[in-house]
Amino acid sequence: MGNLSDHTRGILLISLTAFLWSTSGLFIKVLTIDAFQISFYRCAIATVTVFLIANFRQVKPKFRFDLISNLCAASYAGILIFFVIATKLTTAANAIFLQFTAPAYLLFLEPLFLKSRFKLKHFATFAVILAGMSLFFLGKLDSGDVKGNMFAIASGFCFALFSLFLKWKKQKHGETNTINNIIVGNALVAIICLPVILDRMAIDGTQVLILIYMGAIQIGVSYMIFNEGIKYISATETMIIATLEAVFNPIWVFIGIGEVPSNFSILGGLIIIAVIIFNTVTANRKDKLLIAE
């Protein structure tokens, strides 16, 4: 990447991150072990990977265990474990699209906790996303689909909380580095899952290889790539490029195991992604106008 501009480098790095993130759905589906087994091994490996890479790059984590830091780690842990459970129970498309509803919750959480300005257009944005979410509960659904959808929504809500607590932490401590939250959050998932799987720790060779990829590459390395990429492009571009995860996740699952989401799910997902991109772009334009004024 030596001859690339910083902006192009940032786009490529975030695109690579989104690609790596998007592979999680397929491998969660392919693995025959349960969600708690996957979460334990995946997050234990990710914890070690991020810690080692951070120290190798001399970006040593600064661990805090105050209330805000603990909330950051706990909400990040919720994202991880609820998403795996959701993907096991419902379609990969439902799991990832419903996780991407996180910005909708932030429209209300930020004004409530961070005292940011609440705008009337937020009601319209939330209403459209809610309409998109409702489509996931139409059509032929079994109990697994409904439970999976609920866990996916929980994952999205945890994602919103994680973003909220990071902003709160920045306001209080002036910290922007999230490596410590990623390490502690992954470790927390492993600690929570360990007692649940003590009687079924054994996994075969193929599963070991997949779990090493998921922990070391799909979470560990991808996070470090993301952390590098955001240095070169705006938050708006980052958010838009990151939606590639939601686009490619169900595609890999379709190619790998032939899973096809319902038409309602596809429509709902398109609505959610479109609203997120539109809201992100328009918010960025408004910020630029305010700066210009």
C-alpha positions in Angstrom: 0.0 0.0 0.0 3.1 2.2 -0.2 1.9 4.2 -3.3 -1.7 4.6 -2.1 -3.1 7.9 -0.7 -4.1 7.8 2.9 -7.8 8.1 1.9 -7.6 5.1 -0.4 -5.7 3.2 2.2 -8.4 3.9 4.7 -11.1 2.7 2.3 -9.3 -0.5 1.5 -8.6 -1.3 5.2 -12.2 -0.7 6.3 -13.5 -2.7 3.3 -11.2 -5.6 4.3 -12.5 -5.3 7.8 -16.1 -5.5 6.6 -15.2 -8.5 4.5 -13.6 -10.4 7.5 -16.6 -9.5 9.7 -19.0 -10.7 7.1 -17.6 -14.3 7.2 -18.8 -14.9 10.8 -22.3 -15.9 9.7 -21.1 -18.8 7.5 -18.7 -20.3 10.0 -21.2 -20.0 12.9 -23.7 -21.9 10.7 -21.1 -24.5 9.6 -19.8 -25.3 13.1 -21.8 -28.2 14.7 -21.0 -27.1 18.2 -23.4 -24.8 20.1 -23.4 -21.0 20.5 -21.7 -21.1 23.9 -18.9 -23.3 22.7 -18.3 -21.1 19.7 -18.4 -18.0 21.8 -16.0 -19.4 24.4 -13.3 -20.5 22.0 -13.7 -17.6 19.6 -13.5 -14.9 22.3 -10.7 -16.6 24.2 -8.6 -16.7 21.1 -9.5 -13.2 20.2 -8.5 -12.0 23.7 -5.0 -13.4 23.3 -4.7 -12.2 19.7 -5.6 -8.6 20.3 -3.4 -8.4 23.4 -0.4 -9.8 21.6 -0.8 -7.7 18.5 -1.3 -4.5 20.6 1.9 -5.2 22.6 3.8 -6.1 19.5 2.8 -2.8 17.9 3.6 -1.1 21.2 0.1 0.0 21.7 -0.2 -1.3 25.2 -3.8 -1.4 26.5 -4.5 0.9 29.5 -7.0 -1.1 31.5 -9.5 0.7 33.6 -12.2 -1.0 35.7 -14.3 1.9 36.6 -18.1 1.9 35.9 -17.9 3.3 32.4 -15.1 0.9 31.3 -17.0 -2.0 32.8 -20.2 -1.0 30.9 -18.2 -0.7 27.7 -16.8 -4.2 28.1 -20.1 -5.7 29.2 -22.0 -4.2 26.2 -19.3 -5.4 23.8 -19.6 -8.9 25.3 -23.4 -8.7 24.7 -22.9 -7.9 21.0 -20.7 -11.0 20.6 -22.6 -13.6 22.4 -26.1 -12.5 21.4 -25.1 -12.4 17.7 -23.8 -16.0 17.8 -26.9 -17.2 19.5 -29.1 -15.3 17.0 -27.2 -16.7 14.0 -27.6 -20.3 15.3 -31.4 -19.8 15.8 -32.4 -17.8 12.8 -31.1 -17.0 9.3 -27.7 -15.2 9.0 -29.5 -12.4 7.2 -32.0 -11.8 10.0 -29.2 -11.8 12.6 -26.9 -9.3 10.8 -29.7 -6.9 9.6 -31.3 -6.7 13.0 -27.9 -6.1 14.6 -27.6 -3.1 12.3 -30.6 -1.5 13.9 -28.2 -0.1 16.6 -28.2 3.5 15.3 -31.9 3.6 15.8 -31.6 3.1 19.5 -28.8 5.7 19.7 -31.3 8.4 18.4 -32.9 8.1 21.8 -30.1 7.0 24.1 -27.7 9.8 23.2 -30.1 12.7 24.1 -31.1 10.8 27.2 -27.7 10.1 28.6 -25.3 12.4 26.8 -27.6 15.4 26.7 -27.2 15.8 22.9 -29.9 17.5 21.0 -33.0 15.5 20.1 -34.4 16.2 16.7 -37.9 15.5 15.4 -36.5 13.8 12.4 -35.3 11.1 14.8 -38.9 10.0 15.3 -39.3 9.5 11.5 -35.9 7.6 11.2 -36.8 5.3 14.1 -40.3 4.7 12.7 -38.9 3.6 9.3 -36.3 1.3 10.9 -39.1 -0.1 13.2 -41.2 -0.8 10.1 -38.2 -2.6 8.5 -37.7 -4.6 11.7 -41.3 -5.7 11.8 -40.9 -7.3 8.4 -38.6 -9.9 9.9 -41.5 -11.2 11.9 -43.8 -11.8 9.0 -44.2 -14.9 6.9 -43.6 -18.5 8.1 -41.7 -18.4 11.3 -40.9 -21.2 13.8 -40.1 -20.6 17.5 -36.3 -20.6 16.6 -36.7 -17.8 14.1 -38.6 -15.6 16.6 -36.1 -16.3 19.4 -33.2 -15.7 17.0 -34.7 -12.4 15.9 -35.0 -11.3 19.5 -31.4 -12.2 20.3 -30.4 -10.3 17.1 -32.3 -7.2 18.3 -30.6 -7.6 21.7 -27.2 -7.7 19.9 -28.1 -4.5 18.1 -29.2 -2.8 21.4 -25.9 -3.9 23.0 -24.1 -2.4 20.0 -25.9 0.9 20.6 -25.0 0.8 24.3 -21.4 0.1 23.4 -21.3 3.2 21.2 -23.0 5.2 23.9 -20.6 4.2 26.6 -17.5 4.8 24.4 -18.7 8.4 23.8 -19.4 8.8 27.5 -15.9 7.4 28.3 -14.4 9.9 25.9 -16.2 12.8 27.5 -15.1 11.7 31.0 -11.5 10.3 30.4 -10.7 11.8 27.0 -9.9 8.3 25.7 -10.5 7.2 22.1 -8.5 3.9 22.2 -10.9 1.0 22.6 -8.4 -1.9 22.6 -8.8 -2.4 26.3 -12.6 -2.7 25.9 -12.2 -5.2 23.1 -9.8 -7.4 25.2 -11.9 -7.3 28.4 -15.1 -7.8 26.5 -13.9 -10.9 24.7 -12.4 -12.2 28.0 -15.7 -11.6 29.7 -17.6 -13.7 27.1 -15.1 -16.5 27.6 -15.5 -16.4 31.4 -19.3 -16.4 31.1 -19.4 -19.3 28.7 -16.8 -21.5 30.4 -19.0 -22.9 33.2 -21.7 -23.6 30.6 -19.5 -25.8 28.4 -17.3 -27.5 31.0 -18.9 -30.9 30.2 -18.4 -30.5 26.4 -15.0 -28.8 25.9 -13.8 -31.4 23.3 -13.8 -30.2 19.6 -12.4 -31.9 16.5 -9.6 -30.7 14.2 -11.7 -28.9 11.6 -13.6 -27.1 14.3 -10.3 -26.0 15.9 -9.1 -24.5 12.6 -12.4 -22.6 12.1 -12.4 -21.3 15.6 -8.8 -20.1 15.3 -9.8 -18.2 12.2 -12.8 -16.7 13.9 -11.0 -15.6 17.0 -7.6 -14.7 15.6 -8.5 -13.3 12.2 -12.2 -12.5 12.1 -12.2 -10.7 15.4 -8.6 -10.1 16.5 -6.8 -9.1 13.3 -9.9 -7.4 11.8 -10.2 -5.2 14.8 -6.6 -4.0 14.5 -7.1 -3.4 10.8 -10.3 -1.4 11.6 -8.4 0.6 14.2 -5.8 1.5 11.6 -8.3 2.3 8.8 -10.4 4.8 10.8 -7.3 7.0 11.0 -7.6 7.8 7.3 -11.3 8.3 6.5 -14.3 10.0 8.1 -16.7 8.4 10.5 -19.4 8.7 7.8 -17.3 6.8 5.2 -16.5 4.2 7.8 -20.1 3.6 8.7 -21.2 3.3 5.0 -18.3 0.9 4.1 -19.0 -1.1 7.3 -22.5 -1.9 5.9 -20.8 -4.2 3.4 -20.8 -6.7 6.3 -24.5 -6.8 6.3 -24.6 -7.2 2.5 -22.0 -10.0 2.2 -22.8 -12.0 5.4 -26.0 -13.6 4.0 -24.3 -14.0 0.5 -21.5 -16.1 2.0 -24.1 -18.2 3.9 -26.1 -18.7 0.7 -23.0 -19.8 -1.2 -21.8 -22.0 1.6 -24.9 -23.8 2.7 -27.7 -22.6 0.5 -29.6 -20.7 3.2 -32.0 -18.2 1.7 -33.7 -15.5 3.7 -37.3 -14.7 3.2 -38.4 -11.9 0.9 -39.7 -10.0 3.9 -36.3 -10.3 5.6 -34.5 -9.0 2.4 -36.9 -6.1 2.1 -36.6 -5.3 5.8 -32.8 -5.4 5.6 -32.7 -3.1 2.6 -34.9 -0.6 4.4 -32.6 -0.6 7.5 -29.4 -0.3 5.6 -30.8 2.5 3.3 -32.0 4.5 6.4 -28.7 4.1 8.1 -26.7 5.3 5.1 -29.2 8.2 4.4 -29.2 9.3 8.1 -25.3 9.1 8.3 -24.8 11.1 5.1 -27.4 13.8 5.9 -26.0 14.2 9.4 -22.5 14.6 8.1 -23.7 17.3 5.6 -25.4 19.2 8.4 -22.3 19.1 10.5 -20.2 20.5 7.5 -22.8 23.3 7.1 -22.5 24.2 10.7 -18.7 24.3 10.5 -18.9 26.5 7.4 -21.2 28.9 9.1 
